[in-house]
Amino acid sequence: MREAGTIRERIFNALIQKYKADGEAALVKIDALLRGEVVPGHEDILGSIDKQLAKLAFAEEKMATLRRHYGTN
């Protein structure tokens, strides 16, 4: 069965879910890096964490912007 709601609501909800998933993926990678659960020989741990933090911040900002302009979910 398809999700109920207008196409606008469905698009909004799909984007929110995507941004949440993007943020969670970045957090998982950061946690793995901080716990040392990475492939041996990984040399740029700070750069990798910085990159994942940027992805997390970008996902959170997109979600906040979407909510601010187009909805309250």
N, C-alpha and C positions, 0 to 999 in steps of 0.2 A: 504494500500500500504506500502510496506517495504521501509525503509530508503535507499537512494542511497549511493553508496560508497563501497570501498573495505572493507573486513572484518576487516582489521587493522584500518581503519578510524572509523568504527562503534564501535569497541572495545574501541579505544581511546576516542571517544565521550561519550560512556556509562560510562567509568571510570571517566571522567571529571564531568559528571552530578552527579554521585554517590558522589564524593568528595565535590562538591558544596552543595549537599543536606545534607551530614553529617555535614558540617560546619554550614549551616543554622540552622539545628536542634539544634546544640550546642548553637548557638547564641540565639535562642528562649528560650531555657532552662535557659541560663544565665540571659537574660532579665527578665524572670518570677521570678527568684530567687532574683534579685536585686530590683524588684518592690514589693516584698513580696507576690507574687501571687503563694504561695505554700501551701501545706497542713499544717494546724496548727500542731504544735508539731515537725516540721522539725528542728532538732537541729544542724546539721552539714552543715550550709549554706556555710561556707568558703570551706569546703572539697568538697561540691557539685559543687561550682563554679570552683574550681581548677580542678576537674575532667572534667567538660565541656570545660574548656580552653585547657586542654590537648587533648581532642577529636578534637577541632577546629584546634589547631596547627598541629596535626597529619594529618588531612584531607588536610590542606593547604600545608603541606610539601609533602605529596604524590602527590598532583596535580602539584606542582612545579617540583618535580622530574620527573614525567611522561612527562611534557612539555619539560623539559630540555633535556631528553634523546630520546624522541620519537615523538615530534611534536611541533607545534606552536600555537595550539588552546587554 
